[in-house]
């Protein structure tokens, strides 16, 4: 059913980017199919390192026949045969996930840059910005951080210590990824669902990958972020309504970094090499500081 499948496992935040790569690979003379198992960033490299069998359902991506400018996400079962990941995908480096160095049996490449944004429900139009110090108090201290209105730890949404989004956020607010307060969520999509389910929208806050946020702007608001040091808070984009991520490449928006693609160290087979070459690494990606 799927020509030349390439199995990706890891960061749920990478799925929007994977969908764009997938339609290009499917349109080549030699067609490839990306099948994506998104959980958490650190699961991706671990799947390669430990030769993990990936199970359950995976996502694959097709062009919407009703609108060729859109991509549909569909699901398939990974349980019909023993399935191993071709590539592990993470929002942060292998060493950010573990204290160990990259094993000789693995390789690591950087891909497109991703920004991580703090989000609130669209119904909250009062809070428009957050500082690193405020975020540290909210996610590091919860209720005792006393940053109103975000004092209800059941309304504060986090991911988990294996999440690249959480690891990246932790770097910029100075709170260890394993010490976050709030309700844990298994994926970015789950976090959004939990955030929007909070009965008092004014108390709900979380964080999400900017690519995912772009597809949910009708239900979410992104907060401008002021990192430690600067005096101004910025959105990843030049304005709240823009989508070009201008403030990332221009180094105004801090919470960002390249994605990391991790295959086995041996020369990747044709499909894996094609997937690695798919993301065209911009000057912005190459200049970014790897986490």
N, C-alpha and C positions, 0 to 999 in steps of 0.2 A: 504493500500500500504506500509506503514512504520511500521514495528513492534516496539512496545514500544517506541514511539517517546520521545525524550528529547529535549526540546527547550531551546537553549542558546541565550542570547541577550547581546549586549554590544560591547566590543573592536573589531574593525576590524583587529587589529594586532594579535589577538589570533587565527585567522582562520587557519593558517598552522598547529598549534599545535592541534587544534580541529580536523583537517582532519586525523591526525595520531591516535588520540584517537578513532575517529569514526570507522575506519576500524577494530580496535581491538574489540570494542564493538559489531560490526556487525558479528564478527567471533565467538562469544561466544555461548555456548549451548543455553542460553536464550539471544536472540538477541535484541539489542537496536539500535535505529537510532538517531544520533545527527542531529538536524536541527538548523542552525545557522543564526541569524539575526545580522549581523555586522554593527554597525554604529559608535559609540564612547564609550569609556570606561564608562563614567559617566551615559550613558543611561542604562547600564546593571543593576547596583544596583537600579536605579530609577524604572526600569520595575518591579522589585520584590517589592520594597517599596510601589509603587502606584498601583500595580496589573494592569499594563498597558496591553492593548490588542495589540499584535504585528501584524503588517499588511504588505502588499506588498509581496515581494518574500524572501524566505529563502534559504540558501545553504545547501545541503547535500552532502555526500562524498562517493564515491565508488572506489573500486580498478579498475585500468585500465585493461580491459581484454587483451589488446595488450601488456601490460608491467606490470606485477604484482608488480614491485617495485615502481610504480607511483600511485598516487591517483587523481581521476578526481573530480572536483567540478561541481555539477549540481544544478539546481534551481527548487523550487516548490512554489506554491502559498500558502500563509498563510491566505487567505481571505475566504476559503471555509467554515470555522467554526471559532468561537471565539477562539483565540489562546493566551495563556498566557505563559510567560517565566518560565521554570523550574529552570534555573540558570541565574543569572546575572554575566557577566564576565568583569573584568576591569584589566588594566595594573597597576593600583594604588589602594590604599585602599579606602574604603568608605569615610573616613574622609578627604582624599585628594580631593574628589569631592565636598564635602559640609562641612560647618563649624559645622554641627550637629554631634552628636555621633550616632553610629549604633543603630537603633531602636531595641527594645526587640523582635520584630516580625521577625527579620532577623538574619542570622548567616554569618560568613565570614571565609573562608579557603584560605590558600596560596597554589599556584600551581607552575608550572615550571617558572624558571627565564627567563626573556626576556631582551635582550640588545636593545637599540635604537641607531641608527647610523645616522650620517649626510651623505647625499648623493648628488652627482652631476651626470649629464649625463655621460655615458661612453666616449663620445667624449671629455670631459674635462680631459685630462691626466696631466695637469699642476698643479692643486691643489690636494694635496694628504693628507693634514692634516689641522686641525683646533683646535684652543685653545678655552677654555671657554670664555676668554675675547673677542676674535674675534667673536664667536657665539653670545655673548651678544650684541655686537655692531651691528651685522647684523640683528638679530631678534628683538632686543630691540629698535634700532634706525633707521633701514632701510637705506635710502639714506644718512642721516646725519651721520651714523656710519662710512662712508668712508672706508670700507674694500673692496678694489677692488679685483676682478671684481664684487662683489656682492652688487651693489649699486642701482639696478633697482628693486623697490618694487613689480613690476608686475612679476618679474622673481624669487623673493624669495617666496618659497612655505611654508605655515604653515598649520596646521589643524584647531583647534578651542579650546576654553577654556574647552570644555567637553572631549577632547581627552586625554586619558591616556599617549599616546606618548608625547604629548605636555606638559602635566603636569610633566612628568618625566624629559624631556629635561629642562624644566624651573627650576627645582630644581638644576641642575648641572651648569646652566649658569647664574642664578640669575636674570632672567627676569620673572615677573608674567605671567602665562599662558594666561591671558586675555589681555595682553599688547603686544603680538607679532605683528610685522610688516610682511607684505607680503600678498599673495593671499590666502584666506581661502579655505580649501578643506574638503568635507564631510567625506572622509575616506582615509585610507592610499593608497588604489589603485587609488583613484581620484588624490591624491597628485602626485603620480608617473606619471600619465597621463598628468597632468598639467606641471610637471617639464620637461617631454620629449617634450612637445609642444612649449616650449620657443624657439623663433627663433634663438637666440644667446645662444648656449649651455654653453658658458663660463660664462654667467651671472646667470645661474640657480642653485639653491641650495635648499635643503629641508631636511627632516629627516623621518626615516622609521624604522619599527621594523626589527630586524636582520633576523628573520625567513622569512619575506617577501622579504627582500633584497636577501637572498640566492637563491630564485627562479627567480631573475631578474638580475643576475650578467652580463648577456650579454649586458644589456642596461644601467646599473648603475655602478658607482664606489662609494665605501664607503670611508669616510675620517677617518684617524686616529684622535683620540680625546685626547687632553691634558686637564685634569681637573684643577681646581684651586689648586695650591700647587705643584703637581709633575712637573718635568722638561722634561718629555718624553711624547710624544703622542703615544697612543696604538690603535690598532684595537681590536674588540672583539675576533678575531682569532689571532693565533700566527703569521700569515703572511696574506697579502691581499688575497691570493689564498686559504687559509685553511678555513675549515668550522666547526671545533671542538669547537669553542668558549672558547679556553683555557685561554685567558686573563680575562674572566669574573670570573670563579671560583678562579683564582689566584689573584684576586683583583687589577689587573692592569687597567682594563677598568672600568670606573666609571659609565657611564650612563646605569644602569641596575637595575632590581628589580623583585620580584616575581609577578606573576599574582594573581588576587584575585577572588575567586569563591563565589558568594553570593546567597544562597537559602533562603527560608523561615526558620525561627528558629525551627519550628516543625520538628520532625525526618523526613528526606527526604524519599519519597517513594523509592522503589527499584531502579528505573531507575536513579533518581537523586543521590542516594548514589553511584551507580555504576559509574556515571560520575565524582563524586567527588573523588572517589578512583582511577580513571583512570590515572591521572598524578602521576607518582611515584616521590614523592618529594625527591630530592637528598640532600646530606649534604650541597651542595651549596645553594639550595633553603632555607633550614632551617636556614642557617647562614646569609642569606642576610638581610639587613636592610629594613624593610617594610616602604614603603613611607607613 
